[in-house]
Structures are given as C-alpha cells and as structure tokens.
Amino acid sequence: MLPSGVRIGPLDLAARVDEALRVQAVAFGLSEEEVGIRRYIVQRHMTCKGARALGAFAEDGALTGFVYGMPNDRTHWWSTIVEPYLRAGGHEDWLDGSFVITELHVHPGFQGHGIGRALITTLTDAASEPRSILSAIDTESPARGLYRALGYVDLARQVHFPSASLPYAVMGATLPLNRP
C-alpha cells in the first residue's frame, strides 16, 4: 500500500527530466557531472520506440520516484555491453522479447513504502513483451531484494559497464511480475 497522498501515474520524463534526475542523484549518489551525462541519456531514451515512464507523485505534485523502460533492442548500448555476459551463461535469448527497466529510483525519504514495487509492476503490466530484464549493482541491497521478490533472477553477475566503477548483475523475470 502506498503512503497516503502518493499516486502513481504517467510521467512526461522529457519535460521533467531535471526533477527526475534530482531524485536519482539523491537516491543513487550522483555528482553534478553524472547528472549532466544522464540528462542527455534520458532524453535520448525517451525518443526510442515504446519508451514509457511513470512517476510517483506527492500530494503537491512533487516527484518522489520514477521508472522508465522500453522494449529491448540489441543495437542499444546497454544490450551490446551485457550480451557477452548473457551469452557466457546461456541467457543471450533474454535480449529478445524483453522489456528493459532502464531506471527505477525512489527518493530516500519515500523508500520502503511500496513505491518502487508499484512503479515497476505498473510499468511492466502494460508491456506486451513476455519478460523483463534490468541491471542493478551486484551487491545485496534492498533493490535487489525487491527485484527477487518480484520474480527476477540473476542471468549474469559481475557485469562491467565502461562508465561504472562497481560491477552489475543482469536480472530477468517473466511477466507479469510476482505480487505479494
């Protein structure tokens, strides 16, 4: 159950990119330089076919969390990086027929109240693909616990993105995602 006054709904991410990136910066510990790079990436992603975003909004309309994703495309940067890791584990087929969760972030002041779960399940419920994939920092974290509870399993671990200092795990789940 969501906190009182918080609602999930469509988000014009291109128009509210700075507000979303402020949430991500606080939740993920991004520098101003990283925010600038991500602004460009988010705006480019939102032009991709099938890209969709949802927000969690407080009563005053402030953004407390967001999620966005799109049908996977093997030509996108993320897919080209994770493909060898998935292939090595026999999971390369997950790159086809999957909806990618590109980003999911909830402001720390609102975490632990089901907002992340509501965002990701609402977004994937509208996907026409039979499964979903995502990447998350490869550590035991509340985010990874949430993904496991939703049905995501590890497809590849210790995935190294050129722009990241920490390794990631690629996770996949059949849709619809698990409910409590």
Helices and strands as residue ranges (DSSP letters): E 7-10, H 17-28, H 32-45, E 52-57, E 63-71, H 77-88, G 92-95, E 98-106, G 108-110, H 115-125, E 131-137, H 142-150, E 153-159, E 168-174
